[in-house]
Amino acid sequence: MADEGNSSSFVATFDKLICEDDSGTDENPLYSSQDKQQVSMSMPRHESSQNPYRLLTVILAVMAVILLAIDIGLGVYYNQLTGGQQTIKYIHSEVAKLQDGYNAAIQERIDAKKQLDRELGEQQRLKWEIEHQTKRSKDYEKQIHRIQDEVSELKSIIPLLSMGCRHCNPGWTFLHLRCYYITFYDLHRKRSWNDARQFCKKLGGDLAVIDTPEKTVSITKLINSHHDPARSIYQGAYWIGLSDVDQEDIWKWPDGRRLAESYWNDGEPNDHDDEDCGATYPRDNPFKAWNDAPCNMYMKWICEMEPHDMS
């Protein structure tokens, strides 16, 4: 009962306060019910107007963070770019050095090639000079041998000349107990076979008769010793007293004797272009020394005559 009494008194007191508050409000002219409504409505608007500023602040903060990250990224990229440019410069520098080295190597190669060409040219020139000197040496050796042979021939002729002085006219050679006149030198003009025979007859002889192996060996050896090897053997041909003018293929000596032993070259006589007169040539083989030739051809000649007093 006591609790109920206290509750009743608390409710009565609360109701009284409310009534007093209401009565005071009505008595205050400054605050109308409309004002109260406005105040009560403005409170939630103030709270809602602060929310966009907070969102803007957050957005700005986020953008600042993004800009900071971008700035940092750009800084890092710039540093990398700067380092890359330095790397590129270094690479360009190394490439330039390599290019210079390559150009120098190419120039050295060109210079070496030129030097090699000069050396090869000099080597070729020396090779040609050696070949030339070798050829000259061989030519000198041949000349020495030829001179030695000529000296030997002259030494062998000296006794013949000394005997010829007693048995033959001047300019004639005493050989095999006969005197021979041989036109070795080109001072005499060459003659046809008939003119050469007339020349020999005027000197008291006739064209040579070579009718033994000993004669063909001695006379061929003698005319070879006076023949220049650089000249054709046809330039060293000599008429001898052999012809078949009277009857074809019947070869006779000036004294009318028919040819018994011959020393024709292979294939001779062939009577080509009326070759009716015989000539001897400076061949190595004295047993193949003869050719037939046209009698009107101009050649050197060999005369033969009897020696003087043989007692």
PECORVEN-V541206 format. One record per run of one state. SS is the DSSP state (H for helix, E for strand, - for the rest). FROM is the first residue (numbers start at 1). TO is the last residue. Records with the same first field share a line. If there is no record, write none. Layout:
SS = FROM-TO ; FROM-TO
This chain:
- = 1-1 ; 28-32 ; 168-172 ; 176-177 ; 183-190 ; 192-192 ; 203-205 ; 208-212 ; 226-232 ; 237-237 ; 244-251 ; 254-257 ; 259-263 ; 265-276 ; 281-285 ; 289-289 ; 294-298 ; 306-311
H = 2-27 ; 33-167 ; 193-202 ; 213-225 ; 233-236 ; 286-288
E = 173-175 ; 178-182 ; 191-191 ; 206-207 ; 238-243 ; 252-253 ; 258-258 ; 264-264 ; 277-280 ; 290-293 ; 299-305
